Amino acid sequence: MPLLVVACGGDDDDLGEPVAYSEVQAVWAEYGCTACHPGVNSSLDLRDGRSYADLVGIRALEDPELVRVVAGDPGSSFLYLKLGGDPPVADIPAIGTRMPPRSPPIDPADLELVRRWIAQGAKDENGETGGPRVATPGTPPQDLDVPSATERRGTGTIDGTVIGQ
């Protein structure tokens, strides 16, 4: 059975200028996200002063296998996939209706702003990444009761297809 290898990211050149969370909050206001969240959908509050705590490191209700915002990883962030309206990506199931529903997609520049904010670490108004820590692919496990490897042992081969970067 072939192994599927997916690599994400790139170098820091594609991160652009630092994105302040106030810029991201302005996107929620501009597209009416704050009217439905929490108005129509009370599980997510996107109002100013409340949205950050409901996004970073919080599991998505539509697909609890996903996290709303995984700091540093837009491609694994349910919010980014939902805004972009992407169909299934690699092993991520369909994410449902693109947001905002029954409206044109958000401007590509605003989607890129949200992508850069997540890629830059999804920092809050104080420049810190908050929320519960969520392991992302490639993150070493924490609190192991074994010593770190100090030398290479064994051999191995990975066969498969690289998709994307």
C-alpha positions in Angstrom: 0.0 0.0 0.0 1.6 3.3 -1.0 2.3 5.9 1.6 0.9 9.4 1.1 3.2 12.2 2.3 1.8 15.7 2.5 4.1 18.6 3.3 2.8 22.0 4.2 4.3 25.4 4.8 7.3 26.9 3.2 9.8 29.5 4.3 9.1 32.7 6.2 9.1 34.7 3.0 5.4 33.8 2.3 4.3 35.1 5.7 4.6 38.8 4.7 4.2 41.6 7.2 3.1 40.6 10.8 -0.7 40.4 11.1 -2.3 42.0 14.2 -5.4 40.2 15.5 -7.3 43.5 15.2 -6.9 43.1 11.4 -8.4 39.6 11.6 -11.2 40.8 13.9 -12.0 43.5 11.2 -12.5 40.7 8.7 -15.2 39.1 11.0 -16.9 42.4 11.3 -16.7 43.3 7.5 -18.3 40.0 6.4 -21.1 39.9 9.0 -19.5 36.9 10.9 -20.2 38.7 14.2 -23.9 38.7 13.5 -24.3 34.9 13.2 -21.6 34.0 15.7 -23.0 34.0 18.4 -26.4 35.2 17.2 -27.4 32.2 15.0 -24.6 29.8 16.0 -24.0 30.2 19.7 -21.1 27.7 19.8 -18.7 30.3 18.3 -18.6 33.9 19.4 -16.8 36.1 16.9 -17.5 39.4 18.6 -14.7 41.7 19.4 -13.1 40.8 22.7 -14.4 37.3 22.6 -13.5 35.7 19.3 -9.8 34.9 20.0 -10.6 32.6 22.9 -13.2 30.7 20.8 -10.8 30.1 17.9 -7.2 29.1 18.8 -6.8 25.5 19.9 -10.5 24.8 20.1 -12.0 21.7 18.5 -14.5 22.3 15.7 -18.0 21.1 16.5 -18.8 20.1 12.9 -15.7 17.9 12.8 -14.2 17.3 16.3 -11.1 15.8 14.6 -10.2 19.3 13.4 -9.3 22.4 15.4 -10.8 25.8 14.6 -7.3 27.4 14.5 -4.1 25.4 14.7 -1.5 28.1 15.3 1.1 27.9 12.5 -0.9 25.6 10.3 -3.6 27.2 8.1 -4.1 24.0 6.1 -5.2 22.1 9.3 -7.3 24.9 10.6 -11.0 24.3 10.3 -11.7 28.1 10.2 -9.4 28.7 7.2 -10.8 25.7 5.3 -14.3 26.9 6.1 -13.6 30.4 4.8 -12.0 29.1 1.7 -14.7 26.6 1.0 -12.3 23.9 0.2 -13.6 20.4 -0.5 -11.8 17.5 1.0 -8.1 18.1 1.5 -5.9 15.0 1.8 -7.5 13.0 4.6 -9.7 15.9 5.9 -13.4 15.3 5.2 -15.7 17.8 3.5 -16.1 20.8 5.8 -19.6 21.7 4.9 -20.9 25.1 3.8 -18.4 27.8 2.9 -18.6 30.8 5.1 -20.2 33.2 5.0 -23.1 31.2 3.6 -25.4 32.6 0.8 -22.9 35.4 0.2 -20.0 35.8 -2.1 -16.7 34.3 -0.9 -14.6 36.7 1.2 -12.1 38.7 -0.8 -8.9 36.7 -1.6 -6.8 39.4 0.1 -8.8 38.9 3.3 -8.5 35.2 3.1 -4.8 35.6 2.6 -4.7 37.9 5.7 -6.4 35.2 7.8 -3.9 32.5 6.4 -0.9 34.7 7.2 -2.2 35.3 10.8 -2.6 31.6 11.4 0.8 30.8 9.7 2.5 33.5 11.9 1.3 31.7 15.0 -2.3 33.0 15.4 -1.2 35.6 17.9 -3.6 37.6 20.1 -3.8 41.4 20.7 -0.7 41.1 22.9 1.3 39.2 20.3 1.1 35.9 22.2 -0.3 32.5 21.0 -3.0 31.4 23.4 -5.5 28.6 23.7 -4.8 25.0 24.5 -1.8 23.6 22.8 -2.7 21.3 19.9 -0.1 18.9 18.5 0.4 19.3 14.8 2.0 16.8 12.5 5.8 16.8 13.2 5.4 18.1 16.7 7.5 15.9 19.1 5.4 14.3 21.9 5.6 16.0 25.2 6.3 14.4 28.6 7.8 11.2 27.4 9.4 9.0 30.1 12.2 7.9 27.7 15.3 9.8 26.8 15.6 11.6 23.5 17.3 9.8 20.7 20.9 10.8 20.3 22.0 8.6 17.4 20.5 7.1 14.3 19.7 3.4 14.4 18.2 1.2 11.7 17.3 1.9 8.1 14.1 2.6 6.3 12.5 3.7 3.1 9.5 5.8 2.4 7.7 5.3 -0.9 4.8 7.4 -2.0 3.7 10.6 -3.6 4.3 14.2 -2.4 1.3 16.4 -2.9 1.7 20.2 -2.8 4.8 21.8 -1.3 
